[in-house]
Amino acid sequence: MEPTEKVPGHELSPPVEGGRPQATPPKSLEQSIAESTRQMRLARGLTLAELASRVGISRQMLSKIENAQTSASLATVDALAKGLEVPVTSLFRAADFETQAVFVKAGRAPETVRRGSNLGHRYQLLGALSGHNANLEPLLVTLTDDSQAFPLFQHTGSEFVYIIEGVMDYQHQETTYRMEPGDSILFDGEGVHGPAQIVEAPVRFLSVFASQERRLDTFGDGRSSNGENGHR
């Protein structure tokens, strides 16, 4: 089949709207050390006095460090790491990159368009991080009696499917699986896959896609699909 032939589900998707992270800006070194020190101290059940004794500084000085009221010397940072029994780099981690979180209320996940949308597949984006964490995408997929089965998706990376409601036959390569609520499947996305038959509609399932740097299009001709995976 020629790659340019128009086949349902082969179209590239438009940009995704909604479900994007609310990012916390990168912290200063003082804030990073303060936050990391306090969290690690509490996780180990240590009091200010106990950790200060391990580090060889006063309780008052440690309190100032934990409240970002002073800049710790390199020697003090090294002593803090040893006292907490962690690598020095762990105290600076929050300053290296912005942290992100996406919270979606039940029923509020934004709808997004993916390659199966023109086949009656409904996609709701449950969250999407940016930057170096942008390799994971969770979607809530809904199929109805009007949806068309389409077991021809293909992409690099891995995918996890978990059935919430309904019954469908899901195909991966030459094998077809009868999937009911509570069933799940984890597979290599480069194997041709997708819903082969909708047995009891509506079918709702969670699809979590873990990407790699290069994506295949639906039929695997090697062209980039602008970051869209096979179901999308």
Buried (B, 14 or more C-beta within 10 A) or exposed (E): EEEEEEEEBBBEBEEBEEBBBEBEEEBEBBBBBBBBBBEBBEEEEBEBEBBBBBBEBEBEBBBBBBEBEBEBEEEBBBBBBEBBEBEEEEBBBBBEEBBBEBEBEEEEBBBBBBBBBBBBBBBBBBBBBEEEEEEEBBBBBBBBEEBBBBBBBBBBBBBBBBBBBBBBBBBBEEEEBEBEBEBEBEBEBBBBBBBBEBBEBBBBBBBBBBBEEEBBBBBBEEEEBEBBBBBB
